[in-house]
Amino acid sequence: MKIRSSAKALIIKEGKLLVIQCQREGKEYYTLPGGGQEPLESLEQTVIRECLEEAGLSIRVKSLAAVQEEIIIDPKSVQNSPDYCHQHFWYFRCELTGNQPQSPTHHDLGQVGIQWIPLGQVCKLPILPEWLQEQAETILASETTSFLGTVIHEKPILSKT
């Protein structure tokens, strides 16, 4: 099992957070645009590529907002999706560039769309990562980087297979 690095974008436009709308295993949930780092790719390059792939949007990285480690110890998850059971998440404050939106080139598994959600409503959404429900506005307003700790899940979040 390897440790996976994932770069995620926190993008605010007119008081709204960009989220990816997903449906899997009969559940609707939201997540941030972003994904896994490719070999020889910087984290900045990763989040820029992922935003273009998933949302069709060109971005510029402004700063690192937060870092979190996630470990899933559920035996079925470890067996079925070992590459997703130990991850480091890098959350970047980003802004849109002046380019017009394009069609997304690659949807994540379960992705059904993108939405701009008012920051005040993020706390009411089924959103991953869960810390966004309570800390999104604080972390976005801060100029420092937050370490959000290590989260250990004994049960699967959503299966990757």
Buried (B, 14 or more C-beta within 10 A) or exposed (E): EEEBBBBBBBBBEEEBBBBBBBEBEEEEBBBBBBBBBEEEBEBBBBBBBBBBBBBBBBBEBEEBBBBBBBEBEBEEBBEBBBEBBBBBBBBBBBEBEEEEEEEBEEBBEBBEEBEEBEBEEBEEBEBBBEBBBEBBBEBBEBEEBBEBEEBEEEEBBBBBE
